[in-house]
Every structure is written in structure tokens, then in C-alpha cells.
Amino acid sequence: LPDFPLRCVSIPDSVTKIGYSAFESCRSLKEVYCKPITPPSALSFAPSWGAFDNNASGRTIYVPANSVEAYKIAPGWSEYANAIVGKDF
């Protein structure tokens, strides 16, 4: 079977929790569109098991423009603060 790398993921606004390491080591993942206004729970099981650890270099996490600061300080998201960008969905 051919390899179809995951380059982009869209998380619907109905999501309230993202599991441990859900997208960890998706090395081709460049864009995450996370639409919930309230940051979903995304706690790490261990320091190296975050939901978006080891993605592609320069990966960007787009969140609702009015929620950028909430994501940047939320547990499970704060370690990705430099990659979080506001977007109007």
C-alpha cells in the first residue's frame, strides 16, 4: 500500500478532548486547524507524549482568533504556544 502522510488535520468545534499522543510523531503534519473556542483537554501522559510532539518542522496550529491567548496558556497546549496562530473560521 502507498504511504499517504498526514499533512493537515481539522479538529471540529465539538471536540472537548484530544487523547495522549494523538498526533505525536506525525512527522509530515504541517497544519492543525483546531476549531473549538475553548481549548480541548490535551494533557500529556509524560513530558514527551504531547498530542502534537514530533510533527513536521514549522507546524502551525490554527485556533479561533479570539481564543489564541486561552490556547497559549492551557495545559497541554502551552508547550506549543509559539506555533499557535489565530484564524477566523
C-alpha atoms as a printed R data frame, in Angstrom:
   type eleno elety resid chain resno       x      y      z
1  ATOM     1    CA   LEU     A     1   0.000  0.000  0.000
2  ATOM     2    CA   PRO     A     2   1.222  3.520 -0.720
3  ATOM     3    CA   ASP     A     3   2.132  5.796  2.153
4  ATOM     4    CA   PHE     A     4  -0.264  8.748  2.480
5  ATOM     5    CA   PRO     A     5   1.291 11.052  5.061
6  ATOM     6    CA   LEU     A     6  -0.965 13.197  7.214
7  ATOM     7    CA   ARG     A     7  -0.179 16.813  6.321
8  ATOM     8    CA   CYS     A     8  -3.224 18.613  7.688
9  ATOM     9    CA   VAL     A     9  -5.882 17.886 10.297
10 ATOM    10    CA   SER     A    10  -9.078 19.740 11.160
11 ATOM    11    CA   ILE     A    11 -10.460 19.331 14.667
12 ATOM    12    CA   PRO     A    12 -14.195 20.172 14.783
13 ATOM    13    CA   ASP     A    13 -15.595 22.663 17.263
14 ATOM    14    CA   SER     A    14 -17.470 19.854 19.053
15 ATOM    15    CA   VAL     A    15 -14.240 18.205 20.286
16 ATOM    16    CA   THR     A    16 -13.604 18.576 24.026
17 ATOM    17    CA   LYS     A    17 -10.643 16.219 24.490
18 ATOM    18    CA   ILE     A    18  -7.611 15.142 22.467
19 ATOM    19    CA   GLY     A    19  -6.026 11.883 23.606
20 ATOM    20    CA   TYR     A    20  -2.439 11.381 24.725
21 ATOM    21    CA   SER     A    21  -0.071 11.409 21.767
22 ATOM    22    CA   ALA     A    22  -3.000 11.633 19.325
23 ATOM    23    CA   PHE     A    23  -0.847 13.190 16.587
24 ATOM    24    CA   GLU     A    24   2.582 12.521 18.076
25 ATOM    25    CA   SER     A    25   5.267 11.632 15.537
26 ATOM    26    CA   CYS     A    26   3.095 12.542 12.554
27 ATOM    27    CA   ARG     A    27   6.260 13.923 11.012
28 ATOM    28    CA   SER     A    28   4.531 15.232  7.903
29 ATOM    29    CA   LEU     A    29   1.827 17.145  9.858
30 ATOM    30    CA   LYS     A    30   2.257 20.826  8.947
31 ATOM    31    CA   GLU     A    31  -1.158 22.350  9.699
32 ATOM    32    CA   VAL     A    32  -3.624 21.801 12.518
33 ATOM    33    CA   TYR     A    33  -6.962 23.608 12.422
34 ATOM    34    CA   CYS     A    34  -8.422 23.412 15.925
35 ATOM    35    CA   LYS     A    35 -11.875 24.998 15.840
36 ATOM    36    CA   PRO     A    36 -13.172 24.765 19.436
37 ATOM    37    CA   ILE     A    37 -13.411 28.155 21.136
38 ATOM    38    CA   THR     A    38 -12.442 26.567 24.474
39 ATOM    39    CA   PRO     A    39  -9.164 24.644 24.213
40 ATOM    40    CA   PRO     A    40  -9.890 20.903 24.321
41 ATOM    41    CA   SER     A    41  -8.257 18.954 27.102
42 ATOM    42    CA   ALA     A    42  -4.917 17.782 25.701
43 ATOM    43    CA   LEU     A    43  -2.909 16.685 28.697
44 ATOM    44    CA   SER     A    44   0.333 14.782 28.209
45 ATOM    45    CA   PHE     A    45   0.874 11.418 29.856
46 ATOM    46    CA   ALA     A    46   4.585 12.211 30.078
47 ATOM    47    CA   PRO     A    47   6.693 15.219 29.018
48 ATOM    48    CA   SER     A    48   7.443 13.668 25.636
49 ATOM    49    CA   TRP     A    49   3.918 12.378 24.900
50 ATOM    50    CA   GLY     A    50   2.105 15.565 23.946
51 ATOM    51    CA   ALA     A    51  -0.667 15.477 21.376
52 ATOM    52    CA   PHE     A    52   1.434 17.292 18.768
53 ATOM    53    CA   ASP     A    53   5.014 16.310 19.616
54 ATOM    54    CA   ASN     A    54   7.427 15.476 16.802
55 ATOM    55    CA   ASN     A    55   5.388 16.924 13.953
56 ATOM    56    CA   ALA     A    56   6.869 18.472 10.813
57 ATOM    57    CA   SER     A    57   9.258 21.350 11.252
58 ATOM    58    CA   GLY     A    58   7.359 24.634 11.309
59 ATOM    59    CA   ARG     A    59   3.991 23.029 12.069
60 ATOM    60    CA   THR     A    60   1.299 25.640 12.710
61 ATOM    61    CA   ILE     A    61  -1.729 25.234 14.962
62 ATOM    62    CA   TYR     A    62  -4.593 27.494 13.892
63 ATOM    63    CA   VAL     A    63  -7.190 28.282 16.572
64 ATOM    64    CA   PRO     A    64 -10.121 30.728 16.736
65 ATOM    65    CA   ALA     A    65  -8.716 34.265 16.645
66 ATOM    66    CA   ASN     A    66 -10.433 35.243 19.902
67 ATOM    67    CA   SER     A    67  -9.059 32.174 21.697
68 ATOM    68    CA   VAL     A    68  -5.331 32.461 20.956
69 ATOM    69    CA   GLU     A    69  -4.335 33.510 24.471
70 ATOM    70    CA   ALA     A    70  -6.528 30.827 26.074
71 ATOM    71    CA   TYR     A    71  -4.781 28.152 23.986
72 ATOM    72    CA   LYS     A    72  -1.320 29.536 24.676
73 ATOM    73    CA   ILE     A    73  -1.776 29.156 28.446
74 ATOM    74    CA   ALA     A    74  -3.921 25.998 28.531
75 ATOM    75    CA   PRO     A    75  -2.391 22.783 29.895
76 ATOM    76    CA   GLY     A    76  -1.413 20.541 27.021
77 ATOM    77    CA   TRP     A    77  -1.290 23.486 24.627
78 ATOM    78    CA   SER     A    78   1.147 25.896 26.254
79 ATOM    79    CA   GLU     A    79   4.155 23.895 25.057
80 ATOM    80    CA   TYR     A    80   3.060 24.720 21.510
81 ATOM    81    CA   ALA     A    81   2.478 28.443 22.177
82 ATOM    82    CA   ASN     A    82   4.993 29.541 19.524
83 ATOM    83    CA   ALA     A    83   3.099 27.546 16.886
84 ATOM    84    CA   ILE     A    84  -0.397 28.798 17.788
85 ATOM    85    CA   VAL     A    85  -1.892 31.328 15.381
86 ATOM    86    CA   GLY     A    86  -5.340 32.932 15.344
87 ATOM    87    CA   LYS     A    87  -7.699 32.329 12.436
88 ATOM    88    CA   ASP     A    88 -11.261 33.299 11.638
89 ATOM    89    CA   PHE     A    89 -13.112 30.058 10.924
